[in-house]
Amino acid sequence: MGGNWIAKLGFGTILLAFGWFFSYAVEEEWIHSSEKLYLGLVVGFGGVGISNWFVKKKYHHLPPVLYGTSASILYLSIYNAYYSFQFLSLTECFLYLFLLNLSAMFLSKIAKSEVLFGFAYLGSILTPMALSTGENSYSFLFVYLLLQYALFLWVSYKQNWRVSSFIVVLSHCLVTGAWFYENGQESSFWIPLGIVTGK
């Protein structure tokens, strides 16, 4: 009873513990700038490898949550490489994060895991907001959101997922509303309205 929730809670704790340790190690100067990136990549890819091992052992609850946690660590490491250390350009960071989210969505379809899709979708929605330069590139934003919506339809086709569809539509409406509140008067009204209405 509750085995799936125990797995989620356990790996959520791992993610928080990694973040706490990472922050503490930076404050105490145990690791330097390049080592911060390598540590995150090693832990992230290591978690992905362990989750694949769990798949071979036919564990059902652990692999999606462990993979999602590892992908989150990779996401933070890649973003940190761009934002804090300038190891990556904006375009490179966006491309790597997009490919990471895309691979997680692809695996969520194979594993038929709504939990793993949730990790991937959260990363895909946070990416344009985290990498925003303040420019009103609404055409790019809405094409990107439309692509994410199309990916959701593809991944969730013939899946009995009850929560993700509401989260996808609600999050897209919130992002559109936030954009319209800040930049609606400077841009076309009909393109965002048409996209939200179509969804």
Phi and psi in degrees as a GROMACS rama.xvg file:
@    title "Ramachandran Plot"
@    xaxis  label "Phi"
@    yaxis  label "Psi"
@TYPE xy
74.7292  15.3593  GLY-2
-59.7552  -38.8226  GLY-3
-65.4708  -39.9059  ASN-4
-69.0474  -34.6065  TRP-5
-64.1757  -40.2473  ILE-6
-63.2039  -44.5521  ALA-7
-62.1925  -44.9786  LYS-8
-63.6545  -41.5738  LEU-9
-63.725  -47.0286  GLY-10
-77.6775  -25.2779  PHE-11
-63.4743  -38.987  GLY-12
-65.2157  -39.2196  THR-13
-60.7274  -43.2105  ILE-14
-62.9255  -44.115  LEU-15
-65.7159  -40.4207  LEU-16
-64.0002  -40.0465  ALA-17
-63.1845  -43.3198  PHE-18
-62.5072  -40.4471  GLY-19
-66.4451  -46.2286  TRP-20
-62.1042  -41.7108  PHE-21
-61.2325  -46.3034  PHE-22
-63.5632  -42.1351  SER-23
-66.562  -40.2291  TYR-24
-65.0427  -34.5109  ALA-25
-68.5403  -44.4731  VAL-26
-62.5721  -38.9017  GLU-27
-84.7857  -1.51464  GLU-28
59.3969  38.1841  GLU-29
-74.4341  -32.7737  TRP-30
-127.48  150.444  ILE-31
-101.541  -179.17  HIS-32
-57.7491  -49.1554  SER-33
-68.1239  -34.5146  SER-34
-67.1252  -30.1167  GLU-35
-61.7331  -44.0025  LYS-36
-66.5758  -46.2574  LEU-37
-64.3295  -37.9296  TYR-38
-61.439  -45.69  LEU-39
-63.0554  -40.1308  GLY-40
-68.1118  -40.5082  LEU-41
-64.5907  -46.3483  VAL-42
-64.6616  -42.1058  VAL-43
-64.3983  -51.9857  GLY-44
-68.2058  -32.3723  PHE-45
-63.0126  -41.6443  GLY-46
-63.7879  -38.0846  GLY-47
-63.809  -41.682  VAL-48
-64.1254  -41.2298  GLY-49
-65.9291  -38.4326  ILE-50
-64.598  -36.8769  SER-51
-65.2759  -35.6462  ASN-52
-64.989  -40.0004  TRP-53
-62.9362  -35.2328  PHE-54
-62.29  -43.7908  VAL-55
-63.9389  -31.216  LYS-56
-82.3946  -0.287814  LYS-57
64.9111  35.7872  LYS-58
-78.8906  139.333  TYR-59
-98.2462  -38.8246  HIS-60
-89.653  -31.2852  HIS-61
-73.9808  -46.1512  LEU-62
-57.3512  -47.3366  PRO-63
-61.8338  -40.9308  PRO-64
-70.9569  -41.3572  VAL-65
-65.505  -41.0536  LEU-66
-64.8059  -42.1945  TYR-67
-62.7819  -40.7687  GLY-68
-64.0794  -43.8728  THR-69
-65.2342  -40.5047  SER-70
-64.2587  -35.04  ALA-71
-65.7382  -40.036  SER-72
-65.0444  -42.0321  ILE-73
-62.014  -41.3991  LEU-74
-58.3873  -49.5134  TYR-75
-64.3922  -37.0149  LEU-76
-67.0719  -43.9559  SER-77
-65.2908  -43.7465  ILE-78
-64.202  -39.422  TYR-79
-64.7465  -35.8019  ASN-80
-62.0685  -33.3544  ALA-81
-82.9363  -50.5268  TYR-82
-75.7891  -43.2059  TYR-83
-93.5216  -35.8279  SER-84
-114.738  -7.42135  PHE-85
55.3866  33.3945  GLN-86
-74.7316  -23.9688  PHE-87
-123.01  150.833  LEU-88
-81.0898  168.938  SER-89
-60.0118  -43.5587  LEU-90
-64.9293  -43.69  THR-91
-63.288  -43.3159  GLU-92
-62.2025  -44.9892  CYS-93
-61.9438  -42.4678  PHE-94
-63.5601  -45.1869  LEU-95
-65.3537  -42.0279  TYR-96
-66.9109  -38.5534  LEU-97
-63.3287  -44.6208  PHE-98
-66.0878  -36.465  LEU-99
-63.6262  -46.5188  LEU-100
-64.5966  -39.9561  ASN-101
-63.8238  -42.7396  LEU-102
-65.9838  -37.8258  SER-103
-65.8302  -38.7924  ALA-104
-65.1881  -40.798  MET-105
-61.7782  -43.9074  PHE-106
-68.5057  -32.0317  LEU-107
-65.8924  -30.3152  SER-108
-71.3682  -42.3666  LYS-109
-64.7868  -44.2245  ILE-110
-81.6566  -9.07036  ALA-111
54.1649  45.6517  LYS-112
-111.933  114.07  SER-113
-71.0972  -29.7857  GLU-114
-64.0489  -47.7316  VAL-115
-64.242  -39.1992  LEU-116
-61.4251  -37.5238  PHE-117
-60.9512  -42.8282  GLY-118
-60.1286  -48.371  PHE-119
-63.8142  -42.2119  ALA-120
-68.5373  -39.4164  TYR-121
-58.793  -43.9786  LEU-122
-63.3902  -39.3414  GLY-123
-67.8483  -32.3119  SER-124
-77.8578  -35.7265  ILE-125
-73.2778  -25.1204  LEU-126
-58.3227  -54.3968  THR-127
-65.1849  -30.4449  PRO-128
-72.8294  -40.1771  MET-129
-70.1908  -31.3604  ALA-130
-101.102  9.88651  LEU-131
-64.6967  136.575  SER-132
-100.032  4.75386  THR-133
92.0043  -5.77454  GLY-134
-77.9836  150.103  GLU-135
-90.2821  66.8211  ASN-136
-90.2729  65.9711  SER-137
-69.6065  -28.3439  TYR-138
-64.3595  -42.5785  SER-139
-65.2552  -43.8998  PHE-140
-58.2604  -47.2824  LEU-141
-77.1765  -29.331  PHE-142
-66.7207  -40.0771  VAL-143
-63.5086  -45.3963  TYR-144
-64.2594  -37.5336  LEU-145
-65.0537  -37.6661  LEU-146
-64.3834  -43.0985  LEU-147
-62.2832  -37.4689  GLN-148
-66.8117  -40.6659  TYR-149
-65.3499  -39.0826  ALA-150
-63.285  -39.1495  LEU-151
-62.6607  -43.4336  PHE-152
-61.5273  -38.9156  LEU-153
-68.6721  -46.088  TRP-154
-67.2135  -40.2632  VAL-155
-89.1324  2.67302  SER-156
-61.4637  126.461  TYR-157
63.8076  21.8446  LYS-158
-103.337  144.573  GLN-159
-92.8935  59.6079  ASN-160
-94.5056  126.746  TRP-161
-102.034  -22.0664  ARG-162
-102.675  -40.0532  VAL-163
-62.151  -35.5117  SER-164
-62.6167  -40.7957  SER-165
-67.2203  -39.7089  PHE-166
-64.9926  -41.6565  ILE-167
-62.2598  -51.0484  VAL-168
-65.0899  -43.0255  VAL-169
-63.405  -44.1942  LEU-170
-65.8671  -38.4249  SER-171
-65.8871  -38.1217  HIS-172
-67.029  -37.7557  CYS-173
-66.9374  -43.0761  LEU-174
-63.9007  -43.1304  VAL-175
-63.4543  -42.6665  THR-176
-63.9037  -41.0281  GLY-177
-64.3816  -41.298  ALA-178
-63.6618  -45.1193  TRP-179
-64.9096  -34.7044  PHE-180
-64.5878  -36.7812  TYR-181
-90.4605  -35.7006  GLU-182
-129.153  9.65658  ASN-183
-61.2861  -34.4925  GLY-184
-76.3917  -16.3562  GLN-185
-96.0392  -3.07993  GLU-186
-132.711  173.242  SER-187
-68.391  139.672  SER-188
-85.636  -29.5784  PHE-189
-78.2391  -31.0894  TRP-190
-65.7621  -51.9055  ILE-191
-60.9057  -40.0939  PRO-192
-62.7602  -42.1682  LEU-193
-64.3922  -40.4895  GLY-194
-66.4146  -46.2918  ILE-195
-65.9689  -41.3196  VAL-196
-65.0839  -39.4454  THR-197
-63.2114  -34.9352  GLY-198
